[in-house]
Amino acid sequence: MDIALQSMPMTRIAVIDFETTGISPAMGDRATEVAIVITERGRVVDRYQSLMNAGVRIPAFITQLTGITNAMIDTAPPAETVMREAARFVGEVPMVAHNASFDRRYWAAELARAGLDAPHPFACTVLLSRRLYPEAPSHKLGTLVDFFRLPRTGQAHRALADAEMAAELLGRIQHDLRTRHGVGEPDHPFLMALQRCARTALPGFIQTHTRRPASAAFSTPAA
């Protein structure tokens, strides 16, 4: 392992977002943009963003959604180059995404095309928000950002703006786990365990990570 990785705080988390030509790499869809935001204890400490040219055309409806055009992709660096840079940027930091199953598939597929493995565990802010905030009107990223009055830093459906909003949501989740539920260190392994926990089992699960009484450790947070 690289010496820098050995000394890297384990509280760091990489929040990732892809823009793509469609819903699944298994159907031949490719990534057109990737952004990664590194957070540490709820604070953004580094960013990476790049368009990427995978040699495929972007459907018109995707351009309407994202604003990413074929002309923009034509002048972007090759996808393999971008993914190698992204992999170096992330290193061994564990990952988070909003609707992580989508981004995890593209992370693995695009890294594989670049000849790289994708061993990173992914936590999902959709699953976490469903566990912690059942009162939210929906668990879409934009809805949750508005529900909690989190900052919007750019155009939705562009990778960096969405990654930064997901990072803000992750920070809110970790803050609430500390202050409302008494979890001392809601790190990535804790988040992975929490997202797999059935909601009916949450009070007991939270209690194992706090000294508060179960009734106090788990209560519905206010917006």
N, C-alpha and C positions, 0 to 999 in steps of 0.2 A: 504494500500500500504506500502511496505517496506520503511523504512526511507532512505536507500541508494538510492532507486529508486526515492524518492521524491527530493533528492538533486542532482540527475544525470543531467548533462547539456542536454537540449533538442536538442542541435546540434549534438548529437551522432547518428550514423546510423550503423546498423549491415548489412554487405554485406555477403551474403550466397551463397554457391555453394554445390550441391549434385553430387556425382557419383552414378549411379544406374544400375540395371540389364536391364532396358528397358525404354520406353518412357512414361509409364503411370501407376501410382499405381492402377487405375481402372481396368487395365488388369492383375493385379497380380504382377507387377514389384515392386521391393523393392530398398531401398537405400543401398549402400555399403560403402559410405564415405560421411562425411559432414565436411565442414570448414566454419567458420564464422570469419570475420575480422571486428572489431569495429573501426570506423573512427570518428574523431572529427575535423571539419573544414579542411578536406582534409588530415589529418594526422592519420596514423594507431596507435591506442593506446592499442589494445589488440587482441589476436588471440585464436581461438579454432579449433582443428582438430582431427578427429578420424575416423578410419575404424569402421565398424559396422557389426555384424553378425545377419542377419535377417532370417537365416535358409533356404536360397534359394541358388541355384547354379548360378554361373555367366556364361553366354554364352561365347563361345570362341571369338566371334567377339567383345564383350565388353572388354574382357581381352586384346585383340590386341589394342583396342582404348585407354584404360586407364592404362594398365599395372597392374591392380588389379587382383590377382589370387584367386582361391578358397582356396588355402593354406593360403593366407594372411587373408582371411575372417574367416577361421576356428579358428584362434587364436585371433580374434578380440573380443571386448566385445559385449554383446547382444545389439541389436538395441534399445530396450526400455531403457537400462541404458544410452546409448549414448545420446538418445534424451532428457532424463531428465536432463542430464548434459548440453546439448546444450540450453535447455529452461531456465535453471538457468543462464547460461552465458549471454544470450540475455536479460533476464528480460523483460522489457516493451519497449526496444529500437525499433523504427520502422526499417523496413528492406528494402533492395535493393538487386536485383539480375539481372544478364544479362539473358534475356528471363525469366522474373519473373514468368510467368504463370506456367512454368515447375517446378521451385523450390518451389513455393508456394503450388502446389499440393502435393509434397512430404513432405514438412514441415507439412502441415495439416494432411496428412495420417499417417506419422510416429509418430507424436505427439498423434494422436487419438489412435493408437495402444498402446502407453504408458499411456493412460488415461488422456491426457492433452489437453487443448484447444489451438487454434492457432489464436488469435485475431489480430495478428500483420498486419498492412498495409504494402503492398509491392509496392515500386516504381521499375521501370524497365529501366535499362540503354539502352536496345534496343530501346524502345519507345522514350526515351529522346534523344538518338543520332539521330534517324530518324527525330525528330523535329528540332534539332539544327545543324546537319551536313549532309544535303542531298547530299553534294558533295563527301562524303566518298564512296570508291569503293564498300563496303558492310558494313553491320552492325553486322557482326560476331565479337566476342570478339577479337580474334587474329588479324583480319584485322584492327580493330580500334586501338588496341595497337600499331601495326606497323605504322599505318597512323599518329598517334600522337607521335611516338617515345617514348612510355611509356616503363618502365622497365618490363622485363619478369623475374619472380623470381623463376621459377621452371618449371616442366614438364606440358605442356598443358594436359587437361583432367584428371588432378588430382585436387581434390577439393581445397586444400589450394592455389595452384598456380593460379587457375582460380578465386578464391575469391579475391586474392591479385591483380590480373590484373583488375578485375571488380572494385575494390576499387580505383585503379589508374585512371581508366576511370571516375568513379564518381567524383574523385578529379578534373580531367580536366574539366568536365562538370560544376561543381560548380565554379571553377576558371573563366571559360569563362563567366558564368552568371554574376559574380561579375564585371570582368574587361572589358568585351566587351559589355555587355548589361546593366550594371549599377544596377543589382539586389543586394540590400544590404545584404540580408540573404537568399540565396537559400536553405532553410531548407527542411525537408522531406515533410511537407504539400505543400510547393511550388512545389516541384518536382512531387508530385502526381497530382496537378492541371495542371502542364505543360504537362505531358504525355497524358492527356485527351484532350488537346487543339488541334484543327485542325490547320495545318500549316498556312492556310490562315488567321487565327485569331491570330497568334502569335505576330505580331507587337503590336496590341492593348492589348493583354494579358501582354506582357512584359512592356508596357507603364504604366500599372496600378501598377507596382512594381518598378518603377524608375522615377526619375525626368527629365531624358533626353528626348529630342524629339523622337518620335517613330522611325523616320528614322535613328537616331543615336543609339538608344537603341537596335535595331535589325539589325545586319549585319552579313554576312556570315563569320565565323571565319576561319583564316588560320591554316593550319596544323602546 
